[in-house]
Amino acid sequence: MKIEVLYPEIANLYGDHFQMEYLRQSLPEAVFYKTSLNSEPHFVTEDVDFLYMGPTTEEGIELIVKRLMPHKERLKELVEKGKVFLMTGNAFEIFGKEIEIAEDILGGGDEGRIIPCLGLFDYRSVRKMMHRYNTLYWGELTTEEGSTMDIIGFKAEFSYTYGDNSKNYAFKGHRGFGIHPDTQLEGFRFRNFFGTYLNGPILINNPMFAKYLLKLAGAGDVTLAFEKQAMDAYQAKLKQFKDPAIEYVEE
């Protein structure tokens, strides 16, 4: 199995990059690539099984778009082949049509500017840098067989994403908002591409989801590193997230 981590030197907020170290400990025989901004991605010439990118800064978004734009068709091909993609935090915005800067910071002159993105999927994001949205999220993932699993996570974002994800959402929410405050449908899924604002990091917080993605990638029924401890922590957090006394949204 080949797993590629894209641009870990800048796409590494909220500790999300450590979940790839967790997968490495769980898959000692797998090949892990860490691709820097100035290197050609391995996916260009190889059929990697799992592509991961974590949240980055607003400046990082534009750098990454420039690096990935020449490989847009190859990325589309890998999505169509069913390769697993996990794009967390604002990383998944890069695969939509555009990002609109709807709110400037201290008169910097960016208000109204549009950042063209890869356009693999039909959604767009709107960034408001004077408003930070923090929320917990509890939802569920439905598998191809129709079974469900609880998904928990955290959000810390300056942007919302808009577009009809009613047939392509990653998770259906029970508490906390989804890609914007008027929906509980979180993220975007197409085949084995998963994009979500959840961070914190999602695979460590949701070990069953980690096992599910690895199975989709062809690893079989993997026993995760420290699986019992991870499951115990997941159950304890899930109990907290279901507690009606827990406040969910802070702006």
ABEGO torsion letter per residue (X at the ends): XBBBBBGAAABABGGAAAAAAAAAAABAABBBBBBBAABBBAAAABBBABBBBBBBBAAAAAAAAAAAAAAAAAAAAAAAAGBBBBBBEAAAAAABABBBBABBBGGAGABGBBBBBAGABBBBBBBBAABBBBBBBBBBBBBAAGBBBBBBBBBBBABBBBEBAAAABABBBABEBBABAABABBEBBBEABBBBABBOBAAAABAAAAAAAAAAAGAEBBBBBGAAAAAAAAAAAAAAAABAABBABBX
